[in-house]
Amino acid sequence: MTENEKLESTKKRLIFRSWHRGTREMDLILGSFANSHVDTFTEEELALYDELLQNSDPDLYNWIGGREEIPDGKRNAVMEKVLAHHYATNRKTGSDDR
């Protein structure tokens, strides 16, 4: 498998995992984010996103929704992109979340 094939496989895996979280809310939040951003991520961003997906749905939902502070070790460039995406999506739909 070439390096490019490995990278594409990683992107597909991350997008799949984003849409199949276990809770519908997180499927929608992370799935729409992944569809919009994962294809443009660097290898470093892909690794950060993979780490982000290791967190539980309740933690992610609370952090992204602003219900809890994001722990220092979890706040990075990719988390900032997730927050911006979620905020922009909610502005379009008129949701009060965040």
DSSP file (Angstrom, degrees, kcal/mol; ACC not computed):
  #  RESIDUE AA STRUCTURE BP1 BP2  ACC     N-H-->O    O-->H-N    N-H-->O    O-->H-N    TCO  KAPPA ALPHA  PHI   PSI    X-CA   Y-CA   Z-CA
    1    1 A M              0   0    0      0, 0.0     2,-0.0     0, 0.0     0, 0.0   0.000 360.0 360.0 360.0 130.3    0.0    0.0    0.0
    2    2 A T     >  -     0   0    0      1,-0.1     4,-2.2     4,-0.0     5,-0.2  -0.280 360.0-107.9 -75.9 166.3    1.4    3.4   -1.0
    3    3 A E  H  > S+     0   0    0      1,-0.2     4,-2.2     2,-0.2     5,-0.1   0.883 121.6  52.1 -61.5 -39.3    1.6    6.3    1.4
    4    4 A N  H  > S+     0   0    0      2,-0.2     4,-2.3     1,-0.2    -1,-0.2   0.887 108.6  50.3 -65.4 -39.4   -1.2    8.1   -0.5
    5    5 A E  H  > S+     0   0    0      2,-0.2     4,-2.3     1,-0.2    -2,-0.2   0.882 109.9  50.9 -65.6 -38.7   -3.4    4.9   -0.2
    6    6 A K  H  X S+     0   0    0     -4,-2.2     4,-2.4     2,-0.2    -2,-0.2   0.915 110.4  49.5 -63.1 -43.1   -2.7    4.8    3.5
    7    7 A L  H  X S+     0   0    0     -4,-2.2     4,-2.3     2,-0.2    -2,-0.2   0.915 112.1  47.2 -63.1 -44.2   -3.7    8.5    3.9
    8    8 A E  H  X S+     0   0    0     -4,-2.3     4,-2.4     2,-0.2    -1,-0.2   0.883 111.1  52.0 -65.5 -38.5   -6.9    7.9    1.9
    9    9 A S  H  X S+     0   0    0     -4,-2.3     4,-2.3     2,-0.2    -2,-0.2   0.905 109.4  50.0 -63.7 -41.8   -7.7    4.9    4.0
   10   10 A T  H  X S+     0   0    0     -4,-2.4     4,-2.5     2,-0.2    -2,-0.2   0.924 110.3  50.2 -61.8 -45.1   -7.2    6.9    7.2
   11   11 A K  H  X S+     0   0    0     -4,-2.3     4,-2.3     1,-0.2    -2,-0.2   0.923 111.3  48.0 -60.5 -45.6   -9.5    9.6    5.9
   12   12 A K  H  X S+     0   0    0     -4,-2.4     4,-2.5     1,-0.2    -1,-0.2   0.900 111.8  50.5 -62.3 -41.1  -12.2    7.2    5.0
   13   13 A R  H  X S+     0   0    0     -4,-2.3     4,-2.7     2,-0.2    -2,-0.2   0.913 111.2  48.2 -63.5 -43.5  -11.9    5.5    8.4
   14   14 A L  H  X S+     0   0    0     -4,-2.5     4,-1.8     2,-0.2    -2,-0.2   0.893 111.8  49.1 -66.6 -39.8  -12.2    8.8   10.2
   15   15 A I  H  X S+     0   0    0     -4,-2.3     4,-1.6     2,-0.2    -2,-0.2   0.930 112.4  48.8 -64.6 -44.3  -15.2    9.9    8.2
   16   16 A F  H  X S+     0   0    0     -4,-2.5     4,-1.0     1,-0.2     3,-0.4   0.944 111.8  48.5 -59.5 -48.4  -16.9    6.5    8.9
   17   17 A R  H  < S+     0   0    0     -4,-2.7    -1,-0.2     1,-0.2    -2,-0.2   0.817 107.8  56.4 -62.7 -30.8  -16.2    6.8   12.7
   18   18 A S  H  < S+     0   0    0     -4,-1.8    13,-0.6     1,-0.2     3,-0.4   0.863 111.1  42.4 -68.8 -35.3  -17.5   10.3   12.7
   19   19 A W  H  < S+     0   0    0     -4,-1.6    -1,-0.2    -3,-0.4    -2,-0.2   0.577 114.8  52.0 -86.3 -10.6  -20.9    9.2   11.3
   20   20 A H     <  +     0   0    0     -4,-1.0    -1,-0.2    -3,-0.2    -2,-0.1  -0.497  65.1 130.8-126.8  62.3  -21.1    6.1   13.5
   21   21 A R  S    S-     0   0    0     -3,-0.4    36,-0.2     2,-0.3    -1,-0.1   0.844  73.4-110.0 -84.0 -38.0  -20.5    7.4   17.0
   22   22 A G  S    S+     0   0    0      1,-0.2     2,-0.4    -3,-0.2     3,-0.1   0.070  95.2  72.8 123.6 -24.7  -23.4    5.8   18.9
   23   23 A T  S  > S-     0   0    0      1,-0.1     4,-2.3     0, 0.0    -2,-0.3  -0.984  74.8-137.5-121.9 137.9  -25.5    8.9   19.5
   24   24 A R  H  > S+     0   0    0     -2,-0.4     4,-2.4     1,-0.2     5,-0.2   0.870 101.9  56.9 -60.3 -39.3  -27.3   10.6   16.8
   25   25 A E  H  > S+     0   0    0      1,-0.2     4,-2.4     2,-0.2    -1,-0.2   0.932 111.1  42.3 -59.5 -46.2  -26.4   14.1   17.9
   26   26 A M  H  >>S+     0   0    0      2,-0.2     4,-2.6     1,-0.2     5,-0.6   0.838 109.6  58.6 -72.6 -31.4  -22.7   13.3   17.7
   27   27 A D  H  X5S+     0   0    0     -4,-2.3     4,-2.0     1,-0.2     5,-0.3   0.943 111.7  42.0 -57.2 -46.3  -23.1   11.5   14.4
   28   28 A L  H  X5S+     0   0    0     -4,-2.4     4,-1.7     3,-0.2     5,-0.3   0.917 117.9  44.8 -69.1 -43.8  -24.6   14.7   13.0
   29   29 A I  H  X5S+     0   0    0     -4,-2.4     4,-1.5    -5,-0.2    -2,-0.2   0.972 124.9  30.7 -65.4 -54.7  -22.1   17.1   14.5
   30   30 A L  H  X5S+     0   0    0     -4,-2.6     4,-3.0   -12,-0.3   -11,-0.2   0.836 117.9  55.8 -78.4 -31.9  -18.9   15.1   13.8
   31   31 A G  H  X<S+     0   0    0     -4,-2.0     4,-2.5    -5,-0.6    -3,-0.2   0.939 110.7  43.7 -64.7 -46.2  -20.2   13.5   10.6
   32   32 A S  H  X S+     0   0    0     -4,-1.7     4,-1.6    -5,-0.3    -1,-0.2   0.886 115.1  50.9 -66.6 -36.5  -21.0   16.8    8.9
   33   33 A F  H  X S+     0   0    0     -4,-1.5     4,-2.1    -5,-0.3     5,-0.4   0.953 110.8  48.0 -61.7 -49.8  -17.6   18.2   10.2
   34   34 A A  H  X S+     0   0    0     -4,-3.0     4,-1.7     1,-0.2     5,-0.5   0.906 109.3  52.9 -60.3 -43.2  -15.7   15.2    8.8
   35   35 A N  H  < S+     0   0    0     -4,-2.5    -1,-0.2     1,-0.2     4,-0.2   0.871 115.7  41.4 -59.3 -36.0  -17.4   15.5    5.4
   36   36 A S  H  < S+     0   0    0     -4,-1.6    -1,-0.2    -3,-0.2    -2,-0.2   0.769 131.0  16.5 -82.8 -27.2  -16.5   19.1    5.2
   37   37 A H  H >X S+     0   0    0     -4,-2.1     3,-1.7    -5,-0.1     4,-0.6   0.749  97.3  79.8-122.8 -31.6  -12.9   19.0    6.6
   38   38 A V  G >< S+     0   0    0     -4,-1.7     3,-1.4    -5,-0.4    -3,-0.1   0.852  90.2  59.8 -58.4 -38.4  -11.2   15.6    6.7
   39   39 A D  G 34 S+     0   0    0     -5,-0.5    -1,-0.3     1,-0.3    -2,-0.1   0.754 109.2  44.7 -62.2 -22.5  -10.2   15.6    3.0
   40   40 A T  G <4 S+     0   0    0     -3,-1.7    -1,-0.3     2,-0.0    -2,-0.2   0.452  89.5 117.1 -99.7  -1.3   -8.2   18.8    3.4
   41   41 A F    <<  -     0   0    0     -3,-1.4     2,-0.1    -4,-0.6   -30,-0.1  -0.339  60.9-129.5 -70.9 145.4   -6.5   17.8    6.7
   42   42 A T     >  -     0   0    0      1,-0.1     4,-2.4    -2,-0.1     5,-0.2  -0.329  35.8 -98.9 -76.1 171.3   -2.7   17.4    6.9
   43   43 A E  H  > S+     0   0    0      1,-0.2     4,-2.1     2,-0.2     5,-0.1   0.890 126.9  52.4 -61.3 -38.1   -1.3   14.2    8.5
   44   44 A E  H  > S+     0   0    0      2,-0.2     4,-2.2     1,-0.2    -1,-0.2   0.918 109.8  47.6 -64.2 -43.2   -0.9   16.0   11.8
   45   45 A E  H  > S+     0   0    0      1,-0.2     4,-2.6     2,-0.2    -2,-0.2   0.879 109.2  54.0 -65.9 -37.1   -4.5   17.2   11.7
   46   46 A L  H  X S+     0   0    0     -4,-2.4     4,-2.5     2,-0.2    -1,-0.2   0.910 108.9  49.0 -62.0 -41.4   -5.7   13.7   10.9
   47   47 A A  H  X S+     0   0    0     -4,-2.1     4,-2.1     2,-0.2    -2,-0.2   0.907 111.8  48.7 -64.9 -41.5   -3.8   12.4   13.9
   48   48 A L  H  X S+     0   0    0     -4,-2.2     4,-2.2     2,-0.2    -2,-0.2   0.900 112.3  48.4 -64.5 -40.4   -5.3   15.1   16.1
   49   49 A Y  H  X S+     0   0    0     -4,-2.6     4,-2.2     2,-0.2    -2,-0.2   0.898 108.7  53.5 -67.2 -39.4   -8.8   14.3   14.8
   50   50 A D  H  < S+     0   0    0     -4,-2.5     4,-0.5     1,-0.2    -2,-0.2   0.914 110.1  48.3 -59.7 -42.9   -8.2   10.6   15.4
   51   51 A E  H >< S+     0   0    0     -4,-2.1     3,-1.2     1,-0.2     4,-0.3   0.905 108.6  54.2 -62.4 -42.0   -7.3   11.4   19.0
   52   52 A L  H >< S+     0   0    0     -4,-2.2     3,-1.6     1,-0.3    -2,-0.2   0.890 102.7  57.0 -60.1 -40.2  -10.4   13.6   19.4
   53   53 A L  T 3< S+     0   0    0     -4,-2.2    -1,-0.3     1,-0.3    -2,-0.2   0.634  91.8  72.0 -68.8 -12.8  -12.6   10.7   18.3
   54   54 A Q  T <  S+     0   0    0     -3,-1.2    -1,-0.3    -4,-0.5    -2,-0.2   0.675  81.5  93.3 -73.7 -16.9  -11.2    8.6   21.1
   55   55 A N  S <  S-     0   0    0     -3,-1.6     2,-0.0    -4,-0.3    -3,-0.0  -0.374  87.6 -97.1 -77.4 156.5  -13.2   10.7   23.6
   56   56 A S     >  -     0   0    0      1,-0.1     4,-2.6    -2,-0.1     5,-0.2  -0.332  27.2-118.2 -71.8 153.5  -16.7    9.7   24.7
   57   57 A D  H  > S+     0   0    0      1,-0.2     4,-3.1     2,-0.2     5,-0.3   0.914 113.1  53.3 -58.1 -45.5  -19.8   11.1   23.1
   58   58 A P  H  > S+     0   0    0      0, 0.0     4,-2.2     0, 0.0    -1,-0.2   0.915 111.4  46.3 -59.7 -40.8  -21.0   12.8   26.3
   59   59 A D  H  > S+     0   0    0      2,-0.2     4,-2.6     1,-0.2     5,-0.2   0.958 115.4  45.5 -64.1 -49.6  -17.7   14.5   26.8
   60   60 A L  H  X S+     0   0    0     -4,-2.6     4,-3.1     1,-0.2     5,-0.3   0.917 112.4  51.5 -60.0 -44.0  -17.5   15.7   23.2
   61   61 A Y  H  X S+     0   0    0     -4,-3.1     4,-2.2    -5,-0.2     6,-0.3   0.912 112.5  45.8 -60.6 -43.4  -21.1   16.8   23.2
   62   62 A N  H  <>S+     0   0    0     -4,-2.2     5,-2.0    -5,-0.3     6,-1.7   0.888 115.8  45.7 -68.6 -38.9  -20.6   18.9   26.4
   63   63 A W  H ><5S+     0   0    0     -4,-2.6     3,-0.9     4,-0.2    -2,-0.2   0.946 116.9  43.0 -68.5 -48.0  -17.3   20.4   25.2
   64   64 A I  H 3<5S+     0   0    0     -4,-3.1    -2,-0.2     1,-0.3    -1,-0.2   0.875 115.2  49.8 -67.9 -37.0  -18.6   21.3   21.7
   65   65 A G  T 3<5S-     0   0    0     -4,-2.2    33,-0.6    -5,-0.3    -1,-0.3   0.496 112.9-117.7 -80.7  -2.8  -21.9   22.5   23.1
   66   66 A G  T < 5S+     0   0    0     -3,-0.9    -3,-0.2    -4,-0.4    -4,-0.1   0.650  80.5 122.4  77.6  15.4  -20.2   24.7   25.6
   67   67 A R  S   <S+     0   0    0     -5,-2.0     2,-0.3    -6,-0.3    -4,-0.2   0.761  79.2  22.8 -79.3 -26.0  -21.7   22.9   28.6
   68   68 A E  S    S-     0   0    0     -6,-1.7    -2,-0.2    -9,-0.1    -1,-0.2  -0.969  91.4 -99.7-137.3 151.7  -18.3   22.1   30.0
   69   69 A E        -     0   0    0     -2,-0.3    -6,-0.1     1,-0.1    -7,-0.0  -0.460  40.2-115.4 -67.1 141.9  -14.8   23.6   29.6
   70   70 A I        -     0   0    0     -7,-0.2     5,-0.1    -2,-0.1    -1,-0.1  -0.692  36.2-112.3 -77.9 125.5  -12.6   21.8   27.1
   71   71 A P    >>  -     0   0    0      0, 0.0     3,-2.1     0, 0.0     4,-1.1  -0.268  24.8-115.5 -58.1 145.5   -9.6   20.3   29.1
   72   72 A D  G >4 S+     0   0    0      1,-0.3     3,-0.7     2,-0.2    -2,-0.0   0.859 114.7  54.3 -51.8 -41.9   -6.3   22.0   28.1
   73   73 A G  G 34 S+     0   0    0      1,-0.2    -1,-0.3     3,-0.0    -3,-0.0   0.633 109.9  48.3 -70.0 -12.5   -4.9   18.8   26.7
   74   74 A K  G <4 S+     0   0    0     -3,-2.1     2,-0.7     2,-0.0    -1,-0.2   0.590  87.9  93.0-102.1 -14.8   -7.9   18.4   24.4
   75   75 A R    <<  +     0   0    0     -4,-1.1     2,-0.2    -3,-0.7    -1,-0.0  -0.729  53.9 131.3 -87.2 115.3   -8.0   22.0   23.0
   76   76 A N  S  > S-     0   0    0     -2,-0.7     4,-2.3   -28,-0.0     5,-0.2  -0.829  72.0 -74.7-148.9-175.3   -6.0   22.1   19.7
   77   77 A A  H  > S+     0   0    0     -2,-0.2     4,-1.6     1,-0.2     5,-0.1   0.856 128.2  48.7 -60.0 -37.8   -6.3   23.4   16.2
   78   78 A V  H  > S+     0   0    0      2,-0.2     4,-2.3     1,-0.2    -1,-0.2   0.910 109.6  51.2 -71.7 -41.2   -8.7   20.6   15.1
   79   79 A M  H  > S+     0   0    0      1,-0.2     4,-2.6     2,-0.2    -2,-0.2   0.896 108.3  53.7 -61.0 -38.6  -11.0   21.0   18.1
   80   80 A E  H  X S+     0   0    0     -4,-2.3     4,-2.4     1,-0.2    -1,-0.2   0.883 108.1  49.8 -62.5 -37.9  -11.1   24.7   17.2
   81   81 A K  H  X S+     0   0    0     -4,-1.6     4,-2.5     2,-0.2    -2,-0.2   0.892 109.7  50.9 -67.3 -39.4  -12.2   23.8   13.7
   82   82 A V  H  X S+     0   0    0     -4,-2.3     4,-2.7     2,-0.2    -2,-0.2   0.932 111.5  48.0 -62.3 -45.0  -14.9   21.5   15.1
   83   83 A L  H  X S+     0   0    0     -4,-2.6     4,-2.6     1,-0.2    -2,-0.2   0.921 112.5  48.2 -62.0 -44.6  -16.2   24.3   17.3
   84   84 A A  H  X S+     0   0    0     -4,-2.4     4,-2.6     2,-0.2    -1,-0.2   0.902 112.6  49.0 -63.3 -41.4  -16.2   26.8   14.4
   85   85 A H  H  X S+     0   0    0     -4,-2.5     4,-2.6     2,-0.2    -2,-0.2   0.926 112.4  47.9 -63.1 -45.3  -18.0   24.3   12.2
   86   86 A H  H  X S+     0   0    0     -4,-2.7     4,-2.4     2,-0.2    -2,-0.2   0.916 112.9  48.3 -63.4 -43.2  -20.6   23.6   14.9
   87   87 A Y  H  X S+     0   0    0     -4,-2.6     4,-2.0     2,-0.2    -2,-0.2   0.930 113.2  47.2 -62.5 -46.0  -21.1   27.3   15.5
   88   88 A A  H  X S+     0   0    0     -4,-2.6     4,-1.7     1,-0.2    -2,-0.2   0.893 112.1  50.4 -64.1 -40.2  -21.5   28.0   11.8
   89   89 A T  H  X S+     0   0    0     -4,-2.6     4,-1.7     1,-0.2    -1,-0.2   0.914 110.9  48.9 -63.8 -43.1  -23.9   25.1   11.4
   90   90 A N  H  X>S+     0   0    0     -4,-2.4     4,-1.6     1,-0.2     5,-1.3   0.838 106.4  56.1 -68.2 -32.7  -26.0   26.3   14.3
   91   91 A R  H  <5S+     0   0    0     -4,-2.0    -1,-0.2     1,-0.2    -2,-0.2   0.903 108.6  48.6 -63.6 -39.5  -26.2   29.8   13.0
   92   92 A K  H  <5S+     0   0    0     -4,-1.7    -2,-0.2     1,-0.2    -1,-0.2   0.874 118.7  38.3 -67.2 -37.3  -27.6   28.5    9.7
   93   93 A T  H  <5S-     0   0    0     -4,-1.7    -1,-0.2    -5,-0.1    -2,-0.2   0.577 106.6-122.4 -93.2  -9.7  -30.2   26.4   11.4
   94   94 A G  T  <5 +     0   0    0     -4,-1.6    -3,-0.2     1,-0.2    -4,-0.1   0.684  52.6 161.4  78.9  17.4  -31.0   28.9   14.2
   95   95 A S      < -     0   0    0     -5,-1.3    -1,-0.2    -6,-0.2    -2,-0.1  -0.406  41.4-141.6 -72.2 148.8  -30.2   26.4   17.0
   96   96 A D        +     0   0    0      2,-0.1     2,-0.3    -2,-0.1    -1,-0.1   0.584  64.5 119.0 -83.1 -11.5  -29.5   27.8   20.5
   97   97 A D              0   0    0      1,-0.3   -31,-0.1    -7,-0.1    -7,-0.1  -0.411 360.0 360.0 -64.8 119.3  -26.7   25.3   21.1
   98   98 A R              0   0    0    -33,-0.6    -1,-0.3    -2,-0.3    -2,-0.1   0.401 360.0 360.0  67.9 360.0  -23.5   27.2   21.7
